[in-house]
Amino acid sequence: GESRETPRAAQPVSLKAESDVMRNENTEAAELLKRAKEGDALAKSDLVGRYRDRIKRMVAIRMDRRLQSRVDASDIVQDASLEATRRLEEYFCQPEPMDFFVWPRWIANDKLVDAQRFHLGAQKRQVGHEVSLYSRPVAEATSFALAEHLLGRIMQP
């Protein structure tokens, strides 16, 4: 008959190799942070740009489906990147700065929320728009009172 080869087990990833890659990335990021803090414009751009793909995936996942037909995730990431670069001094002035990746991601999330409010008309809650369900004292605020309130208009002649 036919000779079948047994598939080889997947080779485990070397923890040392993975650790070396992470160490190299952290060293590069630390160097970019240092140069950006010293005013190097290219370092500022590179620092924010190194997280662009990750932030774009985050925005694409969180973006409301209705907004996707109007706005591309890249547009939001572009706006967020420009703002993060412009506001880098705020990041550097923090007494205990957060992990740098959090900074542009946080700004991108704000930009996404703003776009959803603008395009979808979502507004912040305003107390003046709230309607009380109860016309009686709270002691009578039961499920029966709620049903009566909701159905009362329908059932009355």
Stockholm file with secondary structure:
# STOCKHOLM 1.0

chainA/1-157         GESRETPRAAQPVSLKAESDVMRNENTEAAELLKRAKEGDALAKSDLVGRYRDRIKRMVAIRMDRRLQSRVDASDIVQDASLEATRRLEEYFCQPEPMDFFVWPRWIANDKLVDAQRFHLGAQKRQVGHEVSLYSRPVAEATSFALAEHLLGRIMQP
#=GR chainA/1-157 SS CCCCCCCCCCCCCCHHHHHHHHHHHHHHHHHHHHHHHTTCHHHHHHHHHTTHHHHHHHHHHHSCHHHHTTCCHHHHHHHHHHHHHHTHHHHHTCSSCCCTTHHHHHHHHHHHHHHHHHHHCCCCCCGGGCCCSCSSCGGGCSHHHHHHHHHHHHHCC
#=GC SS_cons         CCCCCCCCCCCCCCHHHHHHHHHHHHHHHHHHHHHHHTTCHHHHHHHHHTTHHHHHHHHHHHSCHHHHTTCCHHHHHHHHHHHHHHTHHHHHTCSSCCCTTHHHHHHHHHHHHHHHHHHHCCCCCCGGGCCCSCSSCGGGCSHHHHHHHHHHHHHCC
//
